[in-house]
Structure formats: structure tokens, C-alpha cells
Amino acid sequence: MDTFLDVTGIVKRAKQVLNFKNDSELAEYLGVSRATVSNWGARNSIDFRLLLDKFGDKVDYNWLLIRKGNTPAEIVRRRTGKRRSGDYTQSENTRTYRRP
């Protein structure tokens, strides 16, 4: 069975992990042109080795690639015991959104 990977979603999640707002910031981080990042989405093809090598242990690859596994906030919590800004907090019957 072939697995369809949504490259546009992968790029979006990569930017989310790094708190980047646009493709240009991600491209600079990866050492490629902005056009290269845009072409990945258009062609639904990506340089996985480059992407995964740059991320190291910053992200759960299952979450990055297929959106299953630990979110970046869960990884931070496990490592530090602290929440990332913007995480939801639960208190009794209310859910509160913490702003950065």
C-alpha cells in the first residue's frame, strides 16, 4: 500500500515547528531558494533528507510527515515539563487559551 504524503502540509508543519510565517524563512533555514520550497508544494515532492537532517530531534517525524504522533508542544512538555506559549490549559470544566 502506497502512502500519499501531502507536501504542502509537511511544509506548513515545518514552518509551524520553527515559528516561521512564510516559505522564505523556511528556505533560508534549509539553505535553499524560496522557489525550491514553492516547487516542492507544486510538484508534491520534497527533499526529505535535507528536511529531516535539519530538524534533528526538534520534531516527531511521524507528526511532521503524516500528522500522527507527538506535536511540537508535547515534545517540549516532555523535555522541559513546561508548556509552550499558546497551549491550552484545562481547569475543571473550562478550557483556557494561554496567549504568548
Residue pairs with C-beta under 8 A, 6 or more apart in sequence:
3 66
5 44
5 46
5 65
5 66
6 44
7 40
7 41
7 43
7 44
7 45
7 46
8 41
8 44
9 67
10 46
10 51
10 64
10 65
11 23
11 26
11 37
11 40
11 41
11 46
13 59
13 63
13 64
13 67
14 20
14 26
14 51
14 55
14 59
14 64
15 21
15 22
15 23
15 25
15 26
16 72
17 55
17 58
17 59
17 64
17 72
18 25
18 26
18 29
18 58
20 26
20 29
23 34
23 37
23 38
24 34
26 37
27 33
27 34
27 36
27 37
29 54
30 37
30 50
30 51
30 54
31 50
32 47
32 50
40 46
40 47
51 64
52 61
55 61
55 64
58 72
58 75
59 72
59 75
60 69
60 70
60 71
60 74
60 75
61 69
62 68
62 69
62 70
63 69
63 70
63 71
63 72
70 78
72 84
73 83
73 84
73 86
73 87
76 82
76 83
76 84
77 83
77 84
77 87
83 89
83 98
85 98
85 99
85 100
86 97
86 98
86 99
86 100
87 98
88 95
88 96
88 97
88 98
89 95
89 96
89 98
